[in-house]
Amino acid sequence: MKRFIAYFTFIAAFVLLSAFTVMQKKKIIFFGDSITQAGVAPNGYITLLQQRLAKEGRDKAFDLIGAGIGGNKVYDLYLRLEEDVLSKKPDLVFIYVGINDVWHKRSFGTGTDPDKFEKFYNRIIEKIQAAGAKVVICTPTVVGEKKGFVNELDGDLNKYSEIVRNIAKSKNVELIDLHKNIIDYINKHNPENKSSGILTTDGVHMNDEGNRFLAEQFWGYIK
């Protein structure tokens, strides 16, 4: 009888623990700048992902959190990493940064040099991994939508995108090559060679189609 009671108690505890585990949502954080900050707007890419999960009946399994702040560069992400990411104990973190590190060199003279960009980026990844979360990193998108790499900052964006690709290899983390993918899209869908209006409102920030494009890019890593 004692063995039976002990066995029954063990099974009951196991079932309760399993049920509790199933109920725990996977916490996914999108860590970035103004593009990510806008991602939680009604037509933002994070909102679209939440809607897609709900449509598939899986919204209760995931908690999608936008941690984007306008104007942020890689060192801003590093400085707020503990408060905005690690304290929330995420399961997965998408890092999507780099536009302002390039763009602000021209507009404000406050960009980020390539070597510093790489060092801060590596430290962010190391801290997230040390906390037990998975990391997926993204190349920066565009500053201008003209084809043929004639936008003023295309050269720098190519350089910083290559830095992110190399970081993905050296840190053995997964990569979403947004820079390549958005250029491929623009080459097919910008016959008039416009500087904006294809996926962006101003050459940088996403319009509705751009948010749908981003949602599709991230979806494969969430589903």
N, C-alpha and C positions, 0 to 999 in steps of 0.2 A: 504493500500500500504506500509506504514512504517513497519507494522508487517511482511509483505511478504519479504521486503528487509532485515529486521533483521534476519528473519528465513533463508533466502537464504545465507546471509553472514555467519551465524553460521554453516550451512551445508558445505559450501565451505571450511571454516576454519577447520572443523572436517575432511573432506576428505584429505586436504593437510597435516594435522598433522598425520593422519593415514598413508598416503603414506610415509611421512618422517620417521615414526617409523618403518615401514616395511623395509625401506632401511638400517636401522642401523644394522650393523653386530654384532653378539654376539662375544665378545672378550674372548678368552680362552687362558690362560697362563700355560705353563708347566714349573714348577719352580724346578730346581734341579742341578745336578752336570754334570760330563763329559758324562754320558749316555744320558742325555737330551740335552747337547750341540751337541752331535753327531746325535741327533734326527732330526735336520734340514738338515742333509747331504742328498744327492740324494737318498740314500736307508734307511734313518733314519725313525724312527717310526712316527714322526710328519709329515714328508713329505708324508709318506704312508697314513696317515689320511687325509691330504689335497687332495691327489689324489682320495681317496675313496669318499670324499665329492663331488669332481668335477664330478666323474663318475655318481653320483646320482643327479647331477644338483643342489647341495646345497652349493657349495663353496662360493657363494656370500652372504650366510647367516652367515658365520662364519669366524672369523679371528683367526687363530692358531698361537701363538707366543711362540717360544722356549726361555726360560730364564735359560739356563744351563751354568755353568762354571766349567771346569775341576778342580778337587781337592777340591771342596766346601764341607763343612760340614754344619750342621744345623745352627751354629752361623754365618757362612758366608752368608747364606740365610737371616738370621735376619738382618744383617748389610746392605744388599743391597735391602731389601724388598721395601722400599719407592721408590727408583729410578727405579728398574727393574720390579716392579709389580704394586704397588699402583698408581704410577703416570700415568699408562696406563689405569686406570679405567676398570679393567676386570669384566666380568660377572661371570666367573668361573676360579678357580685356582686349578691345580693339584700340590700337593706337593709330590715330589719323591726324598727323600734324606735318608741317613743313611749308605750307603756303606762305604764312607770315614771315617765316625765317628767310624766305627769298624775297617776297613782295615788299616787305618793310625796308629792305635795303634801299630800294628806289624811292619809296613814298615817304619814309621817315628817317632814313639813315640808321635804322636800329635793327637790322637783320641779324642773322647768326652766321658766323664763319663756319665753313664746312667741318673743320676739325672739332670745334666746340659742339656743333650739331650732332656729330657722331658720338662724342663722349657722353653728352647728356642723354641721348637716345639709348645708348647701351646701359647706362645706369638705371634708367626707368625700367627697362626690360628685366634687368637683374633683380631689382627690388620687387617687381610684381611676381616673378618666378619664385623668389625666396619666400613669398607669402603663400605659395601653393596654387596660384592661378595660371591658367593657360594664356598665352599672348599670341595675338595675330596682329601684324603690323601692315601699314598701308603706305604706298608711295603717294606723294602729294599730287593733286589733280592738275589744274591749269590756272594760269593768269592770262586770259585771252584765248579765244577759240578759233583763231585763224589757222588754216592748214599750212603744212610745209615748214613748221618750226620758224615762222617769221615773227611771232610775238616777241616783244622785247625781252622777256625773261625766260624764254624757252630753254636757252642754253643752261642757265642756272638750275631750272627745274629738272632738266635731264641729269645734271650733275648730282643734285640732292636725291633724286629718285634712285640713281645708281648707288648712292651711299646706303639708302634704305634696303635695296636689294642685297647688298653685300652684308649688311647687318643681319638680315634674315638668314643668310647662309652661315655666317660665323656664330650666331646664337642658336641656330637650328630651330627657328620659329617659322610659322607659316606666314606667307606673304599674299596680300591682295594687291596686285599691281594696278592700282587705280589710274596712274599716269598713263601707262600703255593702253589700258582698256578705254579710257575716255578719249584718247587721241584716235584710236581705231574707230570709235563711234562717230567722232566729229568728222573724220575723213569720209565717212559714208553718208552723213546726214547734214553736211554743211556745203551744199553745192554753190551757194553765193559767197562763200568764204567770209562770213560775218565774224566780227570780233566777239560777239555775244549773242544770246538769244536761242542757242541750240540746247544746251544743258544748263546754262547759267543766265542770271539776270544782268550781270555786269562783267562777265569774263571770269568771275571767281565764285560767287555765291550761287547756289543751285536754285533753278526754277522748279516748277512741278515735275517736268520731265527729268530734270537732273536728280531730284529726290527719288523718283522711281528707278532711275539708273543705279543710284547708290544702294537703294534697298535690295535690288537684284544682286548686286555684288556681294553684299553681306549675307544674304539669305542662305547661300550654300554652306556657310560656316555655322549657321544657327540650326538649320533643319536637321 
